[in-house]
């Protein structure tokens, strides 16, 4: 089952069911007005949404054309957004960045940070920065939206809580990372609003691409039309989503509608740009720049600048993007004269 949230002039948008081919959709207002309402009553809502999806896929109802440009984030605002650190190779590469590492990498328990969730960006929303010298970076990730989780859940409880899967761009302002961390309270200014893909899928809709509590698809990233990377989200995983959810619930319960991110998808290799058609590459610029410094003595690839474009999509074996695309432009804050 594929779900999305369309603009309707309200903060939480309108919940729609999307056809399996991603071409059409139908409003789900008679079941739940928005995504959070469906999550709040998932045991009742999910079967009804699945039935509506079956009708749409069978052609029993016509629906309407699904326009990704009209989609908001699946949850435009959420009770909680928690980002994890599922890929050790990402941490190993960025630990050389000033302020990115306190003491040692945690390989036995995942690191987490709690991001702002009052404004989660649409897949086509601009990435707006207040200044153009903040070392703007993207971090392409997988994210899950979960149901309620008790404090200190079992691994089975954590895995069973996964309701929906999507992609996200955990935007980072690298120049502010050290300032935030040295303040002692963790990320704040360095982590502005996160962007999400237009479509969220139930794990069963992903077939063999979803197993072992992780997505087994490459996450393709392009900047200004140039391939930066396509690391496989199912490889080199230190902590899967069950691990991340268990750690997030170690000292608290989690509400239904909490979003958990995988951390930057990262595979082990020693490539640099240009990324070949069958290459792996990178899902963030900080990793790429670290490898460039090691190989060439300096970073060759600049951080994002106003006017740059960014595309992120998970690609299946048939070349399709099941979650749609994150397709954003970078813009400088328009200040009043």
N, C-alpha and C positions, 0 to 999 in steps of 0.2 A: 504494500500500500504506500502510495506517495501522497504527501500532504504539503500544502504551501499556505502562505498568508498573503492576501492581496490588499492593496490600499483601498480604504473606504472612507477616509477622512477621520478615522478614530485611531487612538494610539495603538490598540492591539490588532487592528486590521480585521479582515474577514477570512475565516478558515475555508479552504477549498480542498477538494480531493482532486488529484491530478492523475490523468490516464497513465498507463504503464509506459507508453511511448513518449510521454511528456508533452504531447501536443494539445491536449484539451483538459478542461477542468470543470468542476461543478461545485456550486456553493454548498456548504455543509451546515448552513445556519439552523436548520431544523434539528440538527443533532447537537451542535455546539457553536456558539457565535464566534469563538476564536480559539486558537491553539491551547491556551492555558485552560480554558473551560473544558476542552476535551481531555487534557491531562488530569484535571481534577476529578473527572468521572470516567477514567480510562476503561474500567471493566465493562461499563455499559456503552460508552461511546465507541470504542474500538471496533466491536462487531458491527455496529451500524455503519461506521465509516467504511469498513471493509466491504459490506454489502453494497454500499453506494459506489465504491470503486469497481466492483464486479459489474454492476449495471452500466457504468460508464465505459468500461473496457469492452463489454459485449455489444455496445451500440444501442442498448435499450433506452438510454437517454443521450441527448445530443450534447449537452453541456455547451461550453464556449471555448474559444481559442485561449490557450494558456500563454500569456505574455510575461516572460520573465522580467521585463522592464517594469512591470506593475507590481512585482513581488517585493514584500518587505522581508526582513529576516523571519524565519519560521516563528520565532518568539521575538517580537520587536522590543520587548522589555521582559526581563525574567527575574524571578525571585533571587537567583544566584547564578553567577558565572565563575567557574573554577577552572583554571588552566593547569595542566599537569606537565610532567617531564617523562614521557614514555620512551624517549630515544636517547640513549647515553652518548651516541656519537655527536648529537647536537650539543650537549653540555660540554663534551670534551673539546669541541672546536671553539665554542664561544667563551670558555673559561679564561682564555687569555685576554679577553676584553676587560678593560679596567672597570672594576666594580661589579663584574658579573659573577664572581666567585668569592665566597666567604672563606672557606677553609678547604674542604675536600668535597669531591662529587659524592652524592649519595647514591650508591648502587644497590643498596638493600631496601630502601624506602623512597618512593618518589617525592620529589619536590612539588609543591603546589603554590599557586598564588591566587588570590581572590580579586577578580577584576570588576570594573564597573558594569552593571547590567541594566541600568535605567534606560540607556540608549544603545541598542544593538543595531548596527548599520545594515541597510538593505544591500543586496549583492551588486547593485549598480550605483550606490551612493558614493559621492566623492570622498576621498580621504583628505580632510581639511587640516592643514597645519598652521599654527600661528606664526611660525618663522620658517624660512627655507634652509636653515643650517642646523637642524636638530637630528641629523643622521636618520632619516625616516627609513624604516625597514618593514618588510612584510614577514609574516611567519605563517606558512600554509599548513593547515592542520585538519585533522578529523575531529568532529565533536559529536557527542551523544547527548540527547535530552532524556532525562530519567524520570521515573516515578518515585514515590516516597521511599526512603531508605532509613532503617533504624540505625541508632548509634551502634558501632562495632558490628556490622553485618557479617554474615558468612560470605564466602566467595560466591556461593550459589545465589544468595539473596542479591548481592551486588550485580551479578550478571543478569539476573532475571528482571532487574529494575530498568534495564535499557529499553526505552520505548521507541526512540527514533535516532537516526544517524544522518549527519550532514557534513558539510565542509565549512571551514572558517579561515579568516585571515586575522590573526592576533597581531594587530599593528603595534610596532615598537618604535620609540624615539630613542635611539641608542645613546645619544649624547646626554640624555637625562637619566640613564640607568644608574650610573655611579652616584649621582646626586641623591636619587631616591634611596638607594641601598645604604649609603653612608649616613643617611638620616636615621636609620635604625628601624624604620617601620615598613620597609619593603616598597615594592612598586606602587607608584601612584601617577605622577605626571608622565612617566615614561611609557605608560600603557593607556593610550586613549581608546576610543570606542572600537570594538571588534566587529568585523564584517562577517556575514554568513551567506551561505549558498541559498538559492531560491527555493529549493525543494528538500524536504526531509523524508527519509524512507524508514519503514519498519525493517528490522534486521532480516526478517524472512523474505522480504522483497528483493534483497541483495543476493539471494541464493548462495552459491559457493564462495562468493566474494566476501561474505561475512562468516567467519569462523574463528574459534579461539579468542572470542571477545575483541576482535580487531578487524579492520577492513583490509582485504588483500587486493588492493588496486593501486596503480601509480597515481600520484598527485602531480599533475602537470602545471608548471608555472611559467608564464611568459611576461617579460617586461618590454614594452614598446615593440611587441611582435617577435622578440627574440627569446628562444627557449633558454631558460635558466636552469630548470631541473624537472625531473619526473621520478623522484624517489618512490619506491613502493611502500605504502603504509603498513603492509603486513610483514615487512622484513626488519631485522635488527631491532625488534621491540624488546626493551628491558621490562617495561611495565605495561600490561594491557589495560583495557578499560575496567575490568573487574578490580585489578590492583589499584587503579586510580580512585575508583569509587570507594573502595574499602578504606583507603588512606584518608579521603575527604571526610568520611564518616567516623573517623577514629575517636573524635571527642564530641561529636554532635550528630543529630539526625539531619537528613537532607529532605527538603520539600520536593514534591512532584513539580516538575518544571525547571529544576536545577539543570544547568548545562555544564558538561565536563569536557574539556579539551584534551587532546592527546599530547600536546606539546608539538613543536616543530617536527614534521616528518623528516627523518634523516637516515640515510644508509651509509655504510662504511665504504669509502673509496678515496682515491687521491686525484680525481679529475679537476680540471679547471675549465674555464670557458675557452672556446665555444663548446656547448654541450652537443654531442652527436645525437643523431636520431635515436640510436639505441643506448645512449648514455644515461647516467643517473642524475648528475648535477645536484642542485641544492634547492631547498624550500625556504631559504632566507638568505639575505645578502651578507649577514654577519659571518655565517659559516664560510661562504665563498671567499670573502675578503681575508679571513684567517688563513685559508689554504693558499691564497695568492701571496700573502706575506711570507709564508713558509717557503714557497717555491721561488718567488721572484724578489723577495726582500721588501716588497711594498704591495699594498692593495691596489689593484687596477680598476676594479668595478666600483663606480660611485653609488652612494645611497640614492634613494628615490628623490626626485625633485619635482616641483610644480610643473604640470604639463605631461608628466610621465603616465603611461597606462600600464595596468596590471591585470592579468587574467589568471585565474586559478580554477582547475577542474579535475576531478577524479575521472579517469578514463577506463572503461571496461574493455574486454577483449574484442568487442565489435567496434570499438572506436567511439562509443557513445558516452555521454556525460550524465550518469544517472541522477546527480544532484543539481544539474545545470551548472552554470558558470558564475563565479565571482568576477565581475568585469568593472574595474574602477579606474578613475582618473585621480591624480593628485592635484590638489588646489591649495593656493595660499588663502588664508583667511581674508575676507573682504572687509576691511575696516572702514567705518564711516569717515568721510572727509572732515 
